[in-house]
Every structure is written in structure tokens, then in C-alpha cells.
Amino acid sequence: MWSKTFAGLIIGLLLSVSLVLNLNLLLPIKEDTMLLIGLLLAFPIWAGIQVWGYSFINAKKAWLKLSLVLIPSVLINAVLLSLR
């Protein structure tokens, strides 16, 4: 149970930041609006990922599936930041 909690906390935080960064890099809006959108979306995304982490049968699957979602998001971040 604790390992699922840590998977949701750690990977969930990284994934929510990564997804919000992807959204901010893709939307052509002002910086202050991007920050507000990121502030409003980051916590619900993080909470949803934590709940999703508890839905797996064991902690190993939770870490694996959450990592498989995190890796492409981080790669998209790297590509978008390099094109900026």
C-alpha cells in the first residue's frame, strides 16, 4: 500500500508537471494565462494520477504503468523545449 502511495506521489507529481508543461508549450497564449492554467490543472491531474495508482493490483504494476505514461510526456517536453 505504501509503495502505491509513493508511486502516486512521486510519479504523479512529475507527470502532472510534465503534462502541464506540454500544454503550456503547445498553447499560443500569454504567459500569465499559461501560469494560471497550470496552477488550476496541476493539482487535479496529480490527484487523479494518485487515485489511478491505487487501482492497480500490486505496487510493481503501479510503478510500471505510471512510468510508461511519464516517459513519453518527458520526451515530448524535451522536443518542445528544444524547438522553442
LUMTIFI-81297 format. One line per 10 residues: number of its first residue (from 1); their letters; for each residue x, y, z of N, C-alpha, C. Coordinates in nm, 3 decimals. Example, Ala and Ser with C-alpha at 12.3 -4.5 7.8 and 13.67 -1.06 7.14 Angstrom:
<pts>
1	as	1.319:-0.569:0.780:1.230:-0.450:0.780:1.320:-0.330:0.780 | 1.285:-0.225:0.708:1.367:-0.106:0.714:1.290:0.003:0.787
</pts>
This chain:
<pts>
1	mwsktfagli	0.082:-0.119:0.000:0.000:0.000:0.000:0.087:0.126:0.000 | 0.192:0.125:0.081:0.279:0.243:0.085:0.352:0.264:-0.046 | 0.388:0.155:-0.111:0.459:0.168:-0.237:0.368:0.228:-0.345 | 0.240:0.192:-0.344:0.145:0.255:-0.437:0.129:0.403:-0.406 | 0.131:0.435:-0.278:0.121:0.576:-0.237:0.240:0.655:-0.288 | 0.359:0.601:-0.271:0.479:0.671:-0.318:0.484:0.678:-0.471 | 0.432:0.576:-0.539:0.425:0.581:-0.685:0.334:0.696:-0.729 | 0.220:0.707:-0.664:0.129:0.816:-0.697:0.185:0.952:-0.662 | 0.253:0.962:-0.550:0.309:1.090:-0.509:0.424:1.134:-0.599 | 0.519:1.046:-0.619:0.640:1.084:-0.692:0.614:1.093:-0.842
11	iglllsvslv	0.567:0.983:-0.900:0.543:0.984:-1.044:0.426:1.075:-1.077 | 0.327:1.080:-0.989:0.213:1.168:-1.013:0.253:1.314:-1.018 | 0.341:1.354:-0.928:0.389:1.492:-0.928:0.467:1.522:-1.056 | 0.558:1.434:-1.090:0.638:1.455:-1.212:0.550:1.455:-1.337 | 0.453:1.366:-1.340:0.366:1.356:-1.457:0.273:1.477:-1.467 | 0.221:1.523:-1.357:0.133:1.640:-1.364:0.210:1.764:-1.408 | 0.331:1.781:-1.358:0.413:1.895:-1.402:0.447:1.881:-1.551 | 0.479:1.760:-1.593:0.515:1.737:-1.732:0.396:1.762:-1.826 | 0.278:1.715:-1.788:0.160:1.736:-1.872:0.122:1.883:-1.881 | 0.132:1.954:-1.770:0.100:2.097:-1.771:0.204:2.173:-1.853
21	lnlnlllpik	0.330:2.132:-1.846:0.433:2.195:-1.928:0.407:2.171:-2.076 | 0.367:2.049:-2.111:0.332:2.021:-2.251:0.219:2.110:-2.298 | 0.119:2.124:-2.215:0.006:2.209:-2.251:0.049:2.353:-2.267 | 0.132:2.401:-2.177:0.179:2.540:-2.185:0.267:2.564:-2.306 | 0.343:2.466:-2.347:0.428:2.482:-2.464:0.351:2.473:-2.594 | 0.237:2.406:-2.591:0.158:2.389:-2.714:0.056:2.501:-2.736 | 0.009:2.563:-2.629:-0.093:2.666:-2.644:-0.030:2.802:-2.672 | -0.078:2.872:-2.774:-0.022:3.004:-2.806:-0.096:3.115:-2.730 | -0.076:3.120:-2.599:-0.143:3.222:-2.518:-0.040:3.295:-2.434 | -0.084:3.401:-2.369:0.008:3.482:-2.288:0.063:3.403:-2.170
31	edtmlligll	0.177:3.448:-2.120:0.245:3.378:-2.014:0.164:3.375:-1.884 | 0.099:3.487:-1.850:0.022:3.490:-1.726:-0.098:3.395:-1.732 | -0.158:3.382:-1.848:-0.268:3.288:-1.865:-0.218:3.144:-1.857 | -0.101:3.118:-1.914:-0.044:2.984:-1.906:-0.016:2.946:-1.761 | 0.034:3.040:-1.682:0.062:3.010:-1.542:-0.066:2.981:-1.465 | -0.172:3.055:-1.493:-0.300:3.031:-1.426:-0.356:2.894:-1.464 | -0.350:2.860:-1.592:-0.398:2.730:-1.636:-0.318:2.618:-1.569 | -0.186:2.635:-1.562:-0.103:2.535:-1.497:-0.134:2.521:-1.349 | -0.159:2.633:-1.283:-0.194:2.630:-1.141:-0.326:2.559:-1.119 | -0.422:2.583:-1.205:-0.554:2.523:-1.188:-0.557:2.374:-1.225
41	lafpiwagiq	-0.474:2.333:-1.318:-0.478:2.194:-1.365:-0.383:2.099:-1.293 | -0.275:2.149:-1.239:-0.171:2.060:-1.185:-0.222:1.975:-1.070 | -0.293:2.035:-0.975:-0.337:1.956:-0.859:-0.441:1.851:-0.896 | -0.545:1.882:-0.974:-0.641:1.776:-1.010:-0.577:1.661:-1.090 | -0.483:1.695:-1.177:-0.413:1.589:-1.251:-0.334:1.501:-1.155 | -0.265:1.564:-1.060:-0.186:1.490:-0.963:-0.276:1.400:-0.878 | -0.387:1.452:-0.833:-0.479:1.372:-0.752:-0.537:1.256:-0.833 | -0.569:1.281:-0.959:-0.621:1.173:-1.043:-0.519:1.063:-1.066 | -0.393:1.101:-1.081:-0.288:1.000:-1.100:-0.266:0.920:-0.972 | -0.278:0.985:-0.858:-0.267:0.912:-0.731:-0.378:0.808:-0.718
51	vwgysfinak	-0.500:0.847:-0.753:-0.612:0.753:-0.747:-0.591:0.639:-0.847 | -0.541:0.673:-0.966:-0.514:0.571:-1.066:-0.408:0.473:-1.016 | -0.309:0.522:-0.942:-0.206:0.435:-0.887:-0.261:0.331:-0.790 | -0.366:0.367:-0.716:-0.428:0.272:-0.624:-0.512:0.167:-0.696 | -0.547:0.189:-0.821:-0.633:0.096:-0.892:-0.560:-0.029:-0.940 | -0.428:-0.030:-0.934:-0.353:-0.146:-0.982:-0.348:-0.254:-0.874 | -0.329:-0.376:-0.920:-0.331:-0.491:-0.829:-0.215:-0.487:-0.731 | -0.095:-0.458:-0.780:0.021:-0.451:-0.691:0.103:-0.326:-0.723 | 0.199:-0.300:-0.638:0.279:-0.178:-0.650:0.369:-0.180:-0.773 | 0.417:-0.298:-0.810:0.506:-0.307:-0.926:0.434:-0.263:-1.053
61	kawlklslvl	0.309:-0.304:-1.069:0.232:-0.261:-1.186:0.203:-0.112:-1.181 | 0.180:-0.060:-1.062:0.155:0.084:-1.050:0.277:0.163:-1.095 | 0.396:0.126:-1.045:0.518:0.196:-1.084:0.542:0.182:-1.234 | 0.519:0.062:-1.289:0.544:0.038:-1.431:0.450:0.118:-1.520 | 0.321:0.111:-1.494:0.224:0.179:-1.580:0.238:0.331:-1.570 | 0.258:0.381:-1.450:0.274:0.526:-1.435:0.403:0.573:-1.502 | 0.507:0.493:-1.495:0.632:0.529:-1.562:0.617:0.525:-1.714 | 0.537:0.432:-1.763:0.515:0.423:-1.908:0.437:0.543:-1.961 | 0.363:0.610:-1.876:0.295:0.733:-1.916:0.389:0.852:-1.902 | 0.476:0.848:-1.800:0.567:0.960:-1.774:0.674:0.974:-1.882
71	ipsvlinavl	0.729:0.865:-1.928:0.842:0.870:-2.022:0.806:0.941:-2.153 | 0.695:0.908:-2.220:0.663:0.983:-2.343:0.635:1.130:-2.317 | 0.575:1.160:-2.204:0.547:1.300:-2.173:0.676:1.379:-2.155 | 0.774:1.320:-2.090:0.903:1.387:-2.072:0.975:1.402:-2.206 | 0.964:1.303:-2.292:1.025:1.314:-2.425:0.959:1.424:-2.507 | 0.828:1.436:-2.497:0.759:1.546:-2.566:0.804:1.679:-2.510 | 0.823:1.688:-2.378:0.876:1.810:-2.316:1.011:1.846:-2.377 | 1.097:1.748:-2.388:1.232:1.774:-2.440:1.227:1.823:-2.585 | 1.142:1.761:-2.665:1.132:1.804:-2.805:1.075:1.945:-2.815 | 0.969:1.971:-2.741:0.907:2.104:-2.748:1.001:2.214:-2.696
81	lslr	1.074:2.183:-2.592:1.168:2.281:-2.539:1.286:2.304:-2.634 | 1.327:2.200:-2.705:1.438:2.220:-2.799:1.394:2.297:-2.922 | 1.266:2.288:-2.958:1.214:2.362:-3.073:1.180:2.507:-3.040 | 1.179:2.540:-2.917:1.138:2.674:-2.874:1.240:2.776:-2.907
</pts>
